[in-house]
Every structure is written in structure tokens, then in C-alpha cells.
Amino acid sequence: MKPSDGFDARRLRPRSSGNWRLRLGAGLAALLCMFGVLLAMAGAATLLGQPAALGPLNESPAAAATFVAIGLLMLFFAIMLWRRCRRRLRRSGDLSIAPHLMKKRD
């Protein structure tokens, strides 16, 4: 039997609730990523001899190195959180079939 012109396969899938929690998590991860980059850059600027970007917080080289380390760790964890949220956002609407049966996309 030939499907009619008005057939829409998306109507067959159950509608899922909004993924606001994952979207908020991805947005928060993006903000943490940006804050980590700025913190690492401020610490690196102090280490390279520029005036202290954060005022009296990082006047010593040890404090500047600490800010660089904290900024890079924050950047790493924010990227991992963002990737996890994006992966779950994309996976929630997929059909439940084996990946090797899906069409290959280049």
C-alpha cells in the first residue's frame, strides 16, 4: 500500500518533554568555559609581566600560576559537561535501533 502525501513519520514517535535541564546545563557549561578562559588569561598576563589583571588577587607569581591552573581546570570540566549535555540532547529523540543498522553519514 502506498503512503499518502500527508504522511509524517514524526507523528508516530511519542512527544518527549522539553529538555530544559540539559539546555540549561549546556548554557551553564558554556559560561563556565568562558570564565575559565578569562581566568587563565588573566593569570597568564600576570605571569608574562603585564600589570595585575585582577588587582591585588594575583600580584605574586604563585597566585598567578594558581589562577592559570584553576582556569584551565574549569575550562576542562566545562567542556566535558557541555559535551555530555549535547550528547544527551541529541540522543533523546533517536530511534532505538542498533547503530550498525543506521545509514552511514559522511
C-alpha positions, -999 to 999 in steps of 0.1 A, spaced: 0 0 0 13 34 -10 16 60 18 -4 91 13 11 125 7 2 138 41 22 110 60 45 123 86 67 98 104 74 122 133 38 118 144 45 82 152 71 90 178 59 99 213 64 135 221 91 139 248 90 167 273 113 196 268 149 191 276 153 223 296 175 208 322 200 197 295 198 230 277 204 249 309 234 226 317 249 233 283 244 270 287 260 269 322 289 249 308 295 275 281 295 303 307 319 283 329 341 277 298 343 314 291 350 322 327 378 296 328 394 311 297 393 346 311 407 335 345 435 316 328 443 346 305 444 369 335 468 347 353 489 342 322 491 380 317 504 385 352 530 357 347 542 374 314 548 407 332 517 427 324 500 446 352 478 425 375 445 420 357 426 410 389 441 437 411 456 426 444 444 390 440 472 379 417 501 402 424 525 373 431 537 348 405 524 319 427 489 334 428 490 340 391 501 304 384 472 292 407 448 313 386 461 297 354 457 262 368 422 269 382 411 285 349 424 255 328 407 230 352 375 250 350 378 250 312 384 213 310 354 204 333 331 228 314 340 213 281 333 178 295 299 190 309 290 207 276 298 176 256 278 154 279 248 176 277 250 179 239 253 142 236 222 136 257 203 162 239 210 146 205 204 110 217 170 116 233 150 118 201 166 90 182 150 57 173 161 27 194 179 6 168 214 -7 165 240 19 153 253 -5 126 219 -7 110 217 31 106 228 48 74 264 59 73 267 97 72 300 112 59 
